Amino acid sequence: MDTLPTTTSCYAERIAILQQQLKRMLNQSRQQSCTPEFLALLERQIQPLYAAIWAMHAEVEQDCDDR
């Protein structure tokens, strides 16, 4: 995640915030017992963050393709 490219400055800050949230959640998962219930909860929390990061990248890529 540290090498995820930020394609424009307007998205760079938001992507960095989302990446930090993902890292925090992953660190929490290392500190707790990984029951199936906990893993399901973690996945439900992470999926929207991960999707938001890649949606921003896709939007920027689409804008570049349209030019």
Wavefront OBJ file of the C-alpha trace (Angstrom):
o trace
v 0.000 0.000 0.000
v 2.875 2.365 0.535
v 3.584 2.380 -3.190
v 0.028 2.992 -4.372
v 0.347 5.765 -6.950
v -1.521 8.995 -6.410
v -2.406 10.210 -9.859
v -3.491 13.777 -9.122
v -2.995 16.152 -6.237
v -6.748 16.558 -5.726
v -7.030 12.878 -4.768
v -3.654 12.431 -3.081
v -4.758 13.563 0.378
v -7.975 11.540 0.380
v -6.165 8.425 -0.814
v -3.543 8.864 1.914
v -6.265 9.122 4.564
v -7.997 5.990 3.291
v -4.694 4.121 3.187
v -4.018 5.055 6.807
v -7.469 3.799 7.802
v -6.769 0.492 6.054
v -3.381 0.161 7.733
v -4.904 0.911 11.139
v -7.537 -1.786 10.632
v -4.929 -4.311 9.519
v -2.784 -3.511 12.557
v -5.813 -4.008 14.812
v -6.406 -7.398 13.233
v -2.893 -8.460 14.223
v -3.559 -7.542 17.851
v -6.831 -9.441 18.173
v -7.656 -13.091 17.815
v -8.736 -13.786 14.261
v -12.064 -15.462 14.762
v -14.246 -15.939 11.682
v -16.596 -13.291 13.041
v -13.799 -10.773 13.500
v -12.453 -11.440 10.004
v -15.932 -10.960 8.526
v -16.290 -7.657 10.394
v -12.863 -6.529 9.233
v -13.683 -7.408 5.632
v -16.950 -5.441 5.784
v -15.054 -2.414 7.096
v -12.149 -2.640 4.662
v -14.038 -3.270 1.423
v -15.621 0.213 1.155
v -12.297 1.918 1.895
v -10.438 -0.153 -0.650
v -13.180 0.401 -3.233
v -13.051 4.164 -2.653
v -9.304 4.254 -3.277
v -9.584 2.400 -6.562
v -12.687 4.309 -7.652
v -10.684 7.525 -7.414
v -7.932 6.002 -9.509
v -10.433 4.783 -12.099
v -12.057 8.214 -12.302
v -8.715 9.904 -12.838
v -7.709 7.338 -15.459
v -11.018 7.868 -17.271
v -10.453 11.631 -17.248
v -6.996 11.103 -18.745
v -8.382 8.790 -21.439
v -11.049 11.341 -22.388
v -8.462 14.038 -23.093
l 1 2 3 4 5 6 7 8 9 10 11 12 13 14 15 16 17 18 19 20 21 22 23 24 25 26 27 28 29 30 31 32 33 34 35 36 37 38 39 40 41 42 43 44 45 46 47 48 49 50 51 52 53 54 55 56 57 58 59 60 61 62 63 64 65 66 67
